[in-house]
Amino acid sequence: MRYSIFVIAFYFVFAQPLLAGIGTGTSSSLRYPDLQAIIPPDEISIVGSGSNRQFQYTHDTFNAGPGPLVIQPALNSASGNYQGTQYVYSYSSSGGWSLDMKTPVAGAFIFHSEHGHFHFPLVTFGLYDTSGPDGGPGNLIAISEKNGFCINDSFIYDPSLPQAGETGDFGSCSDPTSLRGLHIGAVDEYDKSAPGQSIVIGDLSDGTYWLKAVADANNYFAESDKTNNETDVLLTISGNNVQVQKTVVPVLDNPPAITLTTPAPGTVVSGNVTLTSSPATASGVQYLLDGLPHGPIVSAGPSYDLTWNTTTVPDGSHWLAAQTTDPATGIIGTSEIAVVTVNNAAGSGPVVQLTDPADGSILSSTAALYAIVASNQPIANVEFFVDNVSVGTATSPPYMISWDTTTVGDGPHQLKASATDNLGNISNSTPVIPTVNNSHPAKLIGKDVSISVDGEGTLTTPPFSTTTENDLLVAFLAYDGPSDSAQITNLSGAGLTWTLLARSNTQSGTSEIWSARANGTLSNVTVESLHGADGDFHGSLSVIAFTNAAGTSVVGRAGAPSGAPDIYLPGVVAGDWVFAVGNDGDGAIARTPVSGQELVHQELDSKDGNTFWVQSTTEPSAVNGLVDIRDTEPTSNQWNYAAVEIVATHQ
C-alpha cells in the first residue's frame, strides 16, 4: 500500500434522475460504479465527556462512475432477509443505457428500528494510531458501530463526470423493496448530527490519530476500481478540539481472490452439506448464508470445510458465499454468490426471529416491533405478544407493528412473535426482555409564536413577543439567487445569537435553518435576514418560537433539478417534531404535501417565478424512526430542501 495526497474540493450540484427508459442488451463495455469515501474536514467534532465522549463526523459515500450503482432488494421468503441484486449497465451515445448484467449481492438489507429504515453494510469507520507503515493507520483504537446506510443520492458531488446524474428515481429508505443506489457523481451524505454517526472514544488521550473510512469494505459490489475505496484523515485531538492535518487516499491492493467451490450454483441440497472454498490467502474463511455470517471462521485448509445443516433453514432458495481477509493488508475478499435450493421436505413450519427491540434494551413511548420470518410456505400472519398478551398483527412483510409502551407499567416485559403459514403451521420466536421506562415522558412541543414575512432584499419580521420563558426560536429562511453562484444569507435580531443549522443551496437560491435560545420572554422584537449575493432577490422568512423544546438534533439537506421535493431525517425520536424549508426557482407553484404533513407557510412569487415554503409533520412523531418530508407536486422543477428535528423536553 502506498499513500498519495488527495485534495478534496467541495462543490455541490444535485442529481438528475436516470433509470426510466433503460433498455436491456448485451455489451462488452460494462459501466461499473467506483465507490469512494469522503470526509469533509470541517465537519468533524468531539462532544460529551467521560464515557459519553463521542467523535462525530459527516461523511459522503461517492460514486465516481463510470456507471451507476443500482441495487434491487427483494424479500427472500426462505431466509426472511431482504437480499439485493446489483444491476450493471452499458452505455452508448446512440442508444443510451442498457441493463446488461444482474449479480446477486452477498450482503443483506437489515432493519434498524432506531433509524426507522433498512441499512446495507456500505462503509466502515475507525480511529487508528499512527504506527502503520510510513506513519499511516496502525492499530485500531475505536470503531463505529454504524456501517449500514440507506444508499440513496443526496446530491451530485462531481457534475463534470460523463453522464453524471443520469439514473432513474430511487425509492424510499423505509421501503425495503424499492430500488437503491447512487447516480454517477452522486454522494449519499449522513450529517454528523444523525444518530449513530459517531465513534465512542471515552477517555481517549490527546494525540494524533487517523480516521479511516472504507467504502464497500466487504467487497460486496462489482466496481471499476477497488484501489481507491479508502480515505484516511490525519487529525490531532486535544480535549474536545479536533485539528485536521491532511486527507490521504491510499492506493490499495485489490481484494484477495476466493472461490466457493461447493456446493455449486443451482445445486439442490438436503441434510448436512459440506461448504468448501479456495482462498488466495491462508488467513481463514468466513462463510455467508443469505447475506449474514454463518458459522465460525474456518482456519484449517486447504478446502476450509464447514458442515451446514440445511434442516435448520426452510426449504427454498438460499444464497451462499465465502469471505477471506488478506493478513498483510486487512482487505476483505468476497466470492461470487452460489444460489442453491434446499429440499428437505420437512414441513416444519416457519422460522421466526424477533430482531427489534433487542434483549435488554430500554423502551419508552411507542416502540417498533419487527420480526424476520423464513418459510417455504406463504405466511398468513405474524402476531406480536407482550407478556403473552397480543398487541398486534402484521399480515405482510416487513413484519412490523408499533407498540404503545405506556399501556404497561415500567420495568421488564417479555416480548415474542408468532408466525403462522397458510398450512396452519405455527412457530414462536425466542423471547426477548426489554425494559420499559416512561418515567420521563416527552412534553408536547408547542408554538408560542409563528410569524412570516415575504419580499425582496432585506427581510424584517413584524414585531412580536413571546408569552413563555426561554423559547427555542427557529428561523426558516429561503431566497432565490443568481444563476452563476451560490446564494447564502445571514440572520440577526431579537437581541439573540443565531446559529446556522442547515443550508441547502446546490440549486438556484438557498433554503436555510437558523436557531437561537431566548433568555426569558421577548417583547416587541424583530428578526432580520440579508442575502449575500449582489442584487435584489426575493425571499421568505418564517420564525417560530417553540415551547417545551430542548433544542435541535438531526439536520439534513437535499435538492435536485427535478423530481418530487423530498428530504428524510433518520432516527427521529418519539415526541420530537420535524420541520423543513424549501425553495423552487422555476415557478410559482403550490406544493402538495403527502398525508400527515402540512404547509406552515407558502409564498408564491409570480413576479419572479419562485416558490418558498415551510412544511412540517402535522404533529410530533409518535414513534422512533425515519421522517420523510415530501411533496407529490410539482415534479418538474428544481428545488432545495433543509430539515431539522425539534427536540422535546421531558418531564
Stockholm file with secondary structure:
# STOCKHOLM 1.0

chainA/1-651         MRYSIFVIAFYFVFAQPLLAGIGTGTSSSLRYPDLQAIIPPDEISIVGSGSNRQFQYTHDTFNAGPGPLVIQPALNSASGNYQGTQYVYSYSSSGGWSLDMKTPVAGAFIFHSEHGHFHFPLVTFGLYDTSGPDGGPGNLIAISEKNGFCINDSFIYDPSLPQAGETGDFGSCSDPTSLRGLHIGAVDEYDKSAPGQSIVIGDLSDGTYWLKAVADANNYFAESDKTNNETDVLLTISGNNVQVQKTVVPVLDNPPAITLTTPAPGTVVSGNVTLTSSPATASGVQYLLDGLPHGPIVSAGPSYDLTWNTTTVPDGSHWLAAQTTDPATGIIGTSEIAVVTVNNAAGSGPVVQLTDPADGSILSSTAALYAIVASNQPIANVEFFVDNVSVGTATSPPYMISWDTTTVGDGPHQLKASATDNLGNISNSTPVIPTVNNSHPAKLIGKDVSISVDGEGTLTTPPFSTTTENDLLVAFLAYDGPSDSAQITNLSGAGLTWTLLARSNTQSGTSEIWSARANGTLSNVTVESLHGADGDFHGSLSVIAFTNAAGTSVVGRAGAPSGAPDIYLPGVVAGDWVFAVGNDGDGAIARTPVSGQELVHQELDSKDGNTFWVQSTTEPSAVNGLVDIRDTEPTSNQWNYAAVEIVATHQ
#=GR chainA/1-651 SS CBCCBCCCCCCCBCCCBCCTTCEECCCSCEECCCEEEECCTTSEEEECCGGGCEEEECEEEEECCSSCEEEEEEEETTTTEEEEEEEEEEEETTTEEEEEEEEEEEEEEEEETTTTEEEEECEEEEEECSCSGGGCCCSEEEECSCCEECCCCCEESCTTSTTTTCBCCCCCTTCTTSCEEECTTEEEEECTTSTTCEEECTTCCSEEEEEEEEETTTCCSCCSCSTTCEEEEEEEEETTEEEEEEEECCBCCCCCCEEEEESCTTCEECSEEEEEEEESSSSCEEEEETTEEEEEEECCCSSCCEEEEGGGSCSEEEEEEEEEECTTTCCEEECCCEEEEECCCCCCCCEEEEEESCTTCEECSEEEEEEEEECSSCEEEEEEEETTEEEEEECSSSEEEEEEGGGSCSEECCEEEEEEETTCCEEECCCBCCEECCSSCBCCCEEEEEEEEEEESSEECCCBCCSSTTCEEEEEEEECCCSSSCCCEEEEETTCCCEEEEEECSSSSEEEEEEEECSSCCCSBCEEEEECSSSCCEEEEEEEEEESEEEEEEEEEEEESSSCCEEEEEEECTTCEEEEEEEESSCCCCCEECTTEEEEEEEEETTTTEEEEEEEESSCCSSSEEEEEEEEECCSSCEEEEEEEEEECBC
#=GC SS_cons         CBCCBCCCCCCCBCCCBCCTTCEECCCSCEECCCEEEECCTTSEEEECCGGGCEEEECEEEEECCSSCEEEEEEEETTTTEEEEEEEEEEEETTTEEEEEEEEEEEEEEEEETTTTEEEEECEEEEEECSCSGGGCCCSEEEECSCCEECCCCCEESCTTSTTTTCBCCCCCTTCTTSCEEECTTEEEEECTTSTTCEEECTTCCSEEEEEEEEETTTCCSCCSCSTTCEEEEEEEEETTEEEEEEEECCBCCCCCCEEEEESCTTCEECSEEEEEEEESSSSCEEEEETTEEEEEEECCCSSCCEEEEGGGSCSEEEEEEEEEECTTTCCEEECCCEEEEECCCCCCCCEEEEEESCTTCEECSEEEEEEEEECSSCEEEEEEEETTEEEEEECSSSEEEEEEGGGSCSEECCEEEEEEETTCCEEECCCBCCEECCSSCBCCCEEEEEEEEEEESSEECCCBCCSSTTCEEEEEEEECCCSSSCCCEEEEETTCCCEEEEEECSSSSEEEEEEEECSSCCCSBCEEEEECSSSCCEEEEEEEEEESEEEEEEEEEEEESSSCCEEEEEEECTTCEEEEEEEESSCCCCCEECTTEEEEEEEEETTTTEEEEEEEESSCCSSSEEEEEEEEECCSSCEEEEEEEEEECBC
//
